[in-house]
Amino acid sequence: MNDPTDTFGAAADIPGFEHVARCDSTQALAAERVVALAPNRVHAVLADSQLQGRGREGRSWEDPPGAALLLSIAARGPWSRAV
């Protein structure tokens, strides 16, 4: 990756790893991506900022860039089927 603003550099080219500047929710994005994967694969989404994050007990939050570690990992095991 040749983007000088990308702090993750070559790590962004790792299969199953996605770095985005901003998204609504890392959890929603990871869940969307994992549907297309083959069984026994994972997809991780790391965001600098998110607008509609959600956590335990229905709590939601917004995070400005650099304020938090925003990471979600979704797995597709042999027990699941693509939709």
Protein Blocks (a to p, Z undefined) as FASTA:
>chain_A
ZZfklmnlmmmmpghiacdfbdfblklmmmmmmmmpcehiacddddfbdfkbcceehiac
dddehkaccdddddddfkbccZZ
